[in-house]
Amino acid sequence: MSDTTHKTPADLARASELSAVGRFLKATEIDTRMLGMLGALVIIWIGMHIMSGGLFLTPRNLWNLSVQSASVAVMATGMVLVIVTRNIDLSVGSILGFVGMIMGYTQAVYLIQVVGLPLGHPAIWVIALLVGIATGAAIGAFQGYIIAYLGVPAFIVTLGGLLIWRGAAWWVTSGQTIAPMDATFRLMGGGPAGSIGAFWSWVVAVVACLAIIAMFVSGRAQRRRFGFPLRPVWAEVLLGAVACAVILGAAAVANSYPWPVGIVNQYAQANNIQVPEGGLFIAHGIAIPVLIAIAVGIVMTFITTRTRFGRYVFAIGGNPEAASLAGINTKWVTLKIFMLMGVLASIAAAISTARLNAATNAQGTLDELLTIAAAVIGGTSLAGGSGTIIGAMLGALLMQSLQSGMVMLNIDTPLQNIVVGAVLVVAVWLDTVYRKRL
């Protein structure tokens, strides 16, 4: 006898609905954890918009939110690899502060006052950036060597690094703030000059959409070539359409945020442009730090999914002993992970320093908490072996949305820290529950 004889019509309808949802998720291959995080982000945005009296979901705030998320998003991509291999890096905020101070000192003091390069020399920002990246890579390699080859736990090494590099940042200039930064260097921080404008924003958006379409077509061809199951055509069309809609929507929002009136008037005067009676509208467009973060995300996704190094990272995280027995040089891979983390912290330092137009001793304070939280909220398991780059970047956006919304609501800093800490604990708890159900 069929089991349906003991079920009410409501039970049958509910089972049919759940079955339909399951079929949809299976056809589209959407990660349920990613879907849940996107749902949480939407809830936070709507909630903050209502509580702020309609100020949160405005072009100005969303544009600023994207710029504020960039540096943490960059570091979160590296933190994924660190946590996947069952390690942790508590020093990234201090490395950001120290490298930012090195970059500031290099361009504002050493190259100008010691070497004698004139202000605005095209080599200043290049040299400062290269020095900063080299410093970050050296710090990462140093910490990675101690962890991998000397066997000191990553928690202890990076906890020591948190204190050492924060103190070293103060030592560079005896606690003094260094400003201003080179004009070209400042472009990496955003602002009216550090954005690409409306036309190029639409160009970037259209190219991104074409790239997504090409990726779906290529992926389908690869699956057919190797005999893997194919997603339904409707599922791929839906996913591509949603992705393109999000990209074009983001470009539209960026192009809806105009330059401040004062800067517009200065620009018009400098270029002999007649300002209309209603004012001149010049769109910011997509900010350069956001483009940097997206580029880092693409490169890191390629590294984790398409290279031997990426496969080794996840193999080590899944089972370190088996990875070692399989011939993977786990120590060398671990050292390279921390070196890469140092490079990414340096890129984040460049974005942060350029945005502030100064190198300060407070830079990067508590950024290690935000970075780790972003990776964990984005689906990276502290037990190792699983995590995604896109998830970590969305986690960074979620964390920054919380902080930005709380600032907009005039919530005191101590309470903000309480909320961020609580969110991190809840994220780890949800990860534990999720893994138990697997």
TORKE-620980 format. One record per residue (C-alpha): residue in one letter; x, y, z. Coordinates in steps of 0.1 Angstrom, whole numbers, padded with zeros to 4 digits, always signed. Layout:
// TORKE-620980
AXYZ/...
***
This chain:
// TORKE-620980
M+0000+0000+0000/S+0013+0035-0008/D+0026+0057+0020/T+0004+0085+0007/T-0027+0069+0022/H-0017+0081+0057/K-0008+0116+0046/T-0031+0146+0045/P-0033+0168+0014/A-0013+0195+0032/D+0015+0169+0039/L+0015+0159+0002/A+0016+0195-0009/R+0045+0203+0014/A+0064+0172+0003/S+0058+0181-0034/E+0071+0217-0027/L+0102+0204-0009/S+0108+0180-0038/A+0105+0209-0063/V+0130+0229-0043/G+0154+0200-0042/R+0151+0194-0079/F+0158+0231-0086/L+0189+0231-0064/K+0201+0199-0080/A+0196+0212-0115/T+0213+0245-0109/E+0240+0230-0086/I+0236+0260-0062/D+0255+0256-0030/T+0229+0258-0002/R+0254+0274+0022/M+0261+0302-0004/L+0224+0306-0009/G+0219+0310+0028/M+0247+0336+0031/L+0231+0356+0002/G+0198+0354+0020/A+0214+0367+0052/L+0230+0395+0033/V+0197+0405+0018/I+0180+0404+0052/I+0208+0426+0067/W+0205+0451+0038/I+0168+0454+0041/G+0168+0456+0079/M+0195+0483+0079/H+0177+0502+0052/I+0145+0503+0073/M+0162+0511+0106/S+0183+0539+0090/G+0152+0556+0075/G+0160+0547+0039/L+0197+0557+0039/F+0214+0523+0036/L+0204+0511+0001/T+0214+0543-0016/P+0240+0546-0044/R+0263+0567-0021/N+0263+0542+0007/L+0265+0511-0015/W+0295+0526-0034/N+0312+0534-0001/L+0304+0499+0012/S+0321+0483-0018/V+0352+0504-0013/Q+0353+0497+0024/S+0350+0459+0018/A+0379+0458-0007/S+0409+0454+0016/V+0393+0428+0038/A+0380+0409+0008/V+0415+0408-0006/M+0429+0393+0026/A+0399+0369+0030/T+0409+0352-0003/G+0442+0343+0012/M+0427+0334+0046/V+0407+0307+0028/L+0439+0288+0019/V+0453+0293+0054/I+0422+0279+0072/V+0416+0251+0046/T+0450+0237+0057/R+0439+0238+0093/N+0460+0268+0102/I+0452+0304+0112/D+0468+0338+0107/L+0462+0363+0134/S+0488+0387+0122/V+0472+0399+0089/G+0460+0432+0105/S+0494+0440+0119/I+0511+0431+0087/L+0487+0455+0069/G+0496+0482+0093/F+0534+0476+0091/V+0535+0473+0053/G+0513+0504+0050/M+0538+0523+0071/I+0567+0510+0050/M+0549+0521+0018/G+0541+0555+0032/Y+0577+0560+0044/T+0591+0549+0011/Q+0572+0573-0010/A+0568+0603+0013/V+0602+0603+0030/Y+0628+0581+0015/L+0623+0586-0023/I+0616+0623-0020/Q+0638+0635+0009/V+0667+0610+0007/V+0668+0599-0030/G+0656+0633-0042/L+0629+0623-0066/P+0605+0652-0074/L+0569+0651-0062/G+0547+0633-0087/H+0575+0613-0103/P+0559+0583-0121/A+0583+0558-0104/I+0574+0567-0068/W+0541+0548-0066/V+0556+0518-0084/I+0586+0515-0062/A+0565+0520-0030/L+0541+0493-0041/L+0569+0468-0050/V+0587+0475-0017/G+0555+0469+0002/I+0547+0436-0017/A+0582+0424-0012/T+0580+0432+0025/G+0547+0413+0029/A+0561+0383+0010/A+0592+0382+0032/I+0571+0384+0064/G+0548+0357+0052/A+0577+0335+0042/F+0594+0340+0076/Q+0563+0331+0095/G+0555+0302+0071/Y+0590+0288+0076/I+0587+0288+0114/I+0553+0271+0111/A+0561+0245+0084/Y+0598+0237+0091/L+0602+0244+0128/G+0569+0229+0138/V+0556+0259+0159/P+0518+0261+0158/A+0504+0287+0134/F+0483+0302+0162/I+0514+0309+0183/V+0535+0322+0154/T+0509+0346+0141/L+0498+0357+0176/G+0534+0367+0181/G+0534+0383+0147/L+0503+0403+0156/L+0523+0420+0184/I+0557+0421+0166/W+0545+0438+0134/R+0522+0462+0152/G+0552+0473+0173/A+0574+0474+0142/A+0549+0498+0125/W+0553+0522+0154/W+0591+0518+0153/V+0594+0529+0117/T+0583+0565+0124/S+0582+0565+0162/G+0544+0566+0161/Q+0541+0595+0137/T+0515+0596+0109/I+0530+0598+0074/A+0511+0619+0048/P+0503+0627+0021/M+0507+0599-0004/D+0517+0601-0040/A+0488+0613-0063/T+0490+0582-0085/F+0492+0559-0055/R+0461+0575-0041/L+0440+0562-0071/M+0441+0527-0055/G+0420+0541-0026/G+0390+0552-0047/G+0373+0586-0046/P+0363+0607-0076/A+0397+0603-0092/G+0401+0567-0081/S+0371+0555-0101/I+0367+0547-0138/G+0336+0567-0147/A+0303+0558-0162/F+0315+0547-0197/W+0343+0524-0186/S+0321+0510-0159/W+0296+0499-0185/V+0324+0485-0206/V+0337+0464-0177/A+0302+0452-0169/V+0295+0441-0205/V+0329+0424-0207/A+0322+0406-0175/C+0288+0394-0188/L+0304+0381-0220/A+0330+0364-0199/I+0303+0347-0178/I+0285+0335-0209/A+0318+0322-0224/M+0325+0304-0191/F+0291+0286-0192/V+0295+0276-0228/S+0331+0264-0222/G+0321+0245-0191/R+0292+0228-0208/A+0316+0217-0237/Q+0341+0204-0212/R+0314+0184-0194/R+0302+0169-0226/R+0338+0161-0237/F+0346+0141-0206/G+0312+0126-0201/F+0301+0145-0170/P+0264+0151-0163/L+0251+0183-0180/R+0230+0209-0163/P+0196+0216-0180/V+0199+0244-0205/W+0172+0264-0186/A+0194+0262-0154/E+0224+0276-0171/V+0204+0303-0188/L+0189+0312-0155/L+0222+0313-0137/G+0238+0334-0164/A+0209+0358-0165/V+0210+0363-0128/A+0248+0368-0128/C+0246+0393-0156/A+0217+0412-0140/V+0237+0415-0107/I+0268+0428-0126/L+0248+0453-0147/G+0229+0464-0116/A+0261+0470-0097/A+0274+0491-0126/A+0241+0511-0126/V+0244+0518-0089/A+0280+0529-0092/N+0271+0552-0121/S+0242+0566-0101/Y+0266+0581-0075/P+0277+0616-0086/W+0309+0635-0078/P+0304+0660-0050/V+0294+0695-0062/G+0326+0712-0051/I+0348+0688-0070/V+0326+0690-0100/N+0329+0728-0101/Q+0367+0726-0097/Y+0368+0701-0126/A+0346+0722-0148/Q+0366+0753-0141/A+0399+0736-0148/N+0386+0722-0181/N+0366+0753-0192/I+0333+0735-0190/Q+0301+0755-0186/V+0281+0742-0156/P+0243+0740-0164/E+0218+0757-0142/G+0207+0724-0126/G+0243+0713-0120/L+0267+0690-0138/F+0264+0653-0132/I+0296+0632-0133/A+0293+0597-0122/H+0319+0580-0100/G+0316+0546-0117/I+0332+0515-0103/A+0360+0523-0078/I+0396+0511-0086/P+0400+0493-0052/V+0368+0473-0061/L+0384+0463-0094/I+0416+0453-0076/A+0396+0431-0052/I+0377+0415-0081/A+0409+0409-0100/V+0425+0393-0069/G+0393+0371-0065/I+0396+0359-0101/V+0433+0351-0098/M+0428+0333-0064/T+0399+0313-0078/F+0420+0302-0107/I+0449+0292-0083/T+0426+0272-0060/T+0406+0254-0088/R+0429+0252-0118/T+0465+0247-0105/R+0484+0219-0089/F+0492+0241-0059/G+0454+0246-0053/R+0448+0209-0054/Y+0476+0203-0030/V+0462+0229-0006/F+0428+0211-0004/A+0445+0177-0002/I+0465+0188+0028/G+0434+0203+0045/G+0414+0171+0039/N+0440+0147+0052/P+0475+0160+0059/E+0490+0125+0066/A+0475+0111+0033/A+0488+0141+0014/S+0523+0136+0027/L+0522+0099+0019/A+0510+0108-0016/G+0543+0127-0021/I+0531+0162-0016/N+0557+0185+0000/T+0534+0197+0027/K+0560+0220+0044/W+0568+0238+0012/V+0531+0242+0003/T+0524+0256+0038/L+0553+0281+0035/K+0540+0293+0001/I+0505+0297+0015/F+0517+0321+0042/M+0539+0339+0017/L+0509+0344-0005/M+0489+0356+0025/G+0517+0382+0031/V+0514+0394-0005/L+0477+0398-0002/A+0480+0417+0031/S+0504+0441+0012/I+0478+0447-0015/A+0452+0454+0011/A+0477+0477+0028/A+0481+0497-0004/I+0443+0500-0008/S+0439+0511+0029/T+0468+0536+0028/A+0457+0551-0005/R+0422+0555+0008/L+0433+0572+0040/N+0459+0592+0021/A+0482+0585+0051/A+0500+0557+0069/T+0489+0555+0105/N+0496+0532+0134/A+0460+0523+0137/Q+0457+0508+0103/G+0446+0472+0102/T+0435+0471+0139/L+0411+0442+0143/D+0412+0434+0106/E+0424+0399+0114/L+0390+0394+0131/L+0371+0406+0101/T+0392+0386+0077/I+0388+0353+0096/A+0351+0360+0101/A+0347+0367+0064/A+0363+0334+0054/V+0344+0314+0080/I+0310+0330+0072/G+0318+0324+0035/G+0319+0287+0041/T+0355+0279+0049/S+0355+0252+0075/L+0379+0255+0105/A+0382+0217+0104/G+0400+0222+0071/G+0395+0208+0036/S+0367+0231+0023/G+0362+0267+0013/T+0356+0290-0016/I+0371+0323-0027/I+0338+0338-0038/G+0322+0328-0005/A+0350+0346+0015/M+0346+0378-0005/L+0308+0377+0001/G+0316+0371+0037/A+0337+0403+0037/L+0308+0422+0022/L+0285+0408+0048/M+0308+0418+0077/Q+0313+0453+0063/S+0276+0457+0058/L+0270+0449+0095/Q+0297+0474+0105/S+0286+0501+0081/G+0250+0497+0091/M+0258+0499+0128/V+0279+0531+0122/M+0249+0546+0104/L+0227+0538+0133/N+0252+0555+0157/I+0259+0522+0176/D+0289+0525+0199/T+0321+0508+0189/P+0321+0484+0219/L+0287+0471+0209/Q+0298+0468+0173/N+0327+0446+0184/I+0302+0425+0204/V+0280+0420+0174/V+0310+0411+0151/G+0323+0386+0177/A+0288+0370+0181/V+0284+0367+0144/L+0318+0349+0142/V+0308+0324+0170/V+0274+0317+0153/A+0291+0311+0120/V+0315+0286+0135/W+0286+0269+0153/L+0266+0267+0120/D+0296+0252+0103/T+0299+0226+0130/V+0262+0217+0127/Y+0265+0215+0089/R+0294+0192+0090/K+0277+0168+0115/R+0248+0165+0090/L+0270+0155+0061/
***
